[in-house]
Amino acid sequence: MTCQPKRSEAVVVHEFLAIVQQKLDVMDQVSLEQILMTSFTEDEIIQAKKVLADSAVSQIRLITRHRDGRGPCQGTFHRGCVKGLMADIKNGRNRIYCNNCEDDGSEEEEQEEYSQDYTKILKDIQLKVAAIPGFKKQLDSITQSLSMLSDKYDILIVEHEQSKDKIHKLEKTIADVSNKSVYLQKQNTALEQKLHEFEQASRKNNIEIVGIEQLPGENVTEIVSKIGDIINVSSSDIEWARRTRSRKESTKPASIIVGFKTTGTRSRDSWLAQRRNLSETTSNMITNGSALNKIYINEDLTKTTRALLWCTKKQLQGIYKYIWVSNGKILVKKCEGEKAICVRAESDICDLLNKK
């Protein structure tokens, strides 16, 4: 265990350092080496180094304190203080600091400083401890808020699941309604088709004569008989004949509708078969009027069938060579020898266009 140097030894160390510092300032290096070689033995130098090292360890706290900026010397001997140090030594006064710094090194002041530091640390600790209740209140408030948010989140989750179930049910209901709507639409189309077919069938014993000029006081029955005589068909099965209303926006004369008896179906077919014989006949030959309109005999078609026939000719003309009407049905055929295709609705026209 290394022995700690006494205070007197520490004084000697500082005095020795002061003397060395003074000599270094006034002597050159060669003279200083000669003095050291002649004045001290090697053992004395080793012993001095040991005392110096031990003294530095024991005095490190005091030196550090005096180097904190207190006094001009900052814990070391200055050149101006060496003379005073020598005088104090001769007068029997031992000291280890300069005159300006020695008074700052009292143990009472040092303990007071430590006490002040401890007091400051305790005050800081008290302030932080005093803040703990406020932090606890804030933590309790945050915990309460989180609890409320958690409850609301749970409610939102439940409502979300309920909404998903409602949406799923609504989607299913909408799908059912959509399917029913499609079904009803198809049913409605089918009913309309049947109604149209029934209306068209009610006209199966009728023919339509187009192109006859309308004159005041005309006798429609006589006009129809003249046309029958021209195409060499009998008029005995004709039950009635009347002229339809003319359209205001049209310049063409209104057509004449001829109704045959229920037993005169063959007679009606004969009129349709012989209608090509009217190719050279004009209106003025029948009515003695001024109009030179050509005369045509057609089947009596409903408004719907007439519109569908017009649409069929407009879209399929040039694709299908033959487009005609037979017994109220619209038929198309691309060329001779092929099977005729019946057009019942506009959707059939679209299908035919996609097949081309």
Phi, psi and omega in degrees: 000127184284133179282134178280136180292145177286172181294325180297323178294321178298323178296317180299319179300314182292322178295318179299316179296324179293318180295317179299317180299319180295317181294322179298328182285332187250345185246152175278172186292324182293314180297319180297320179294322179295318179297314181296321182290329183267337187265334186231144174272170181294323179294321178295322178295317179296317179297321179296320178297319181295313178300320180296318181293314180296322180293322179296323180293317184284335184260007186296327180291317181292318181295318179299319180297318181284348175269007179279012176105008181268124178083155182293331188276346179056037175085008177232161179277131178267162180299323180288346183261354184292318180300318178295327178295317180296320179295320179295323180295318178297327180276003177085015180259117180263131177210159182240004179229168173294165178300325184284342186247341188296325183291342182278355189260022181291145181292329180297316180294321180298315179295325178296320178297316178298320179298318178297320178297315179298319179298318179297318179296318179297320178297318178299319179295318179298319178298318181290322177294322179295334180280348183298315179302321177297319177296324180295318178298316179297319178296319177298318179297317179296319179298318178296317179298318178296322179296317178296317178297322179296318178297316179296322179297318178298319178296318179297322178297315180297314179297323178298316179296319177297319179296320178299318178297317179296318179297318179298317179295319179296320178298319179294318178297317180298319178298317178296316179296320179297316178297318178295323179296316178297318180297314180295325178295318178295320178297318179297319178297319180295319179295318178299320179296317179295318179297319179294318179296323178294318179295320179292323179293331179291347180252016184292340179260014182247156171227162181237129177252123186243141174107355180281125179294137180266122181241154179297137177072024182288154175249106186294324181296319179293321178299317180294321179297319178299318180295321178298321180293324182293322183263005174064049175233157183277145177252010185287335182270004179284126181268322179201161178210135180209155178265138180279170177285136179279149178281140183295323183276353183261142177265353180280149179291152179293147181281165179247128178259130181244127179252130180259161177293159180296336178270359184256032181297320180295322178297318179298317178296326178295320178299317181290325180290328183264008184293341178293342180289352179268009184298332181257003184263138177240170186297321184295336178290337182264317188256354185060025178269196183259346184286137179251031181292143174284153184252134179232143174245124182230167171290150178280106184256150174286168180298321180293315180295322180297316180294321179293323177296317179297317179294321180296315179296322182293319186268332184254359178297128182095336176266317177248127185288323184244126175225116184211176180238134177221119181055040176082004180249139180269126182237147177225153179203137184285319182204174179295143178092342178277160178280136179290144180248131181271134178253113183256337182207171180294333178297328177294325178296317178298319178297319179294323178293324178289335180278346185291000000 
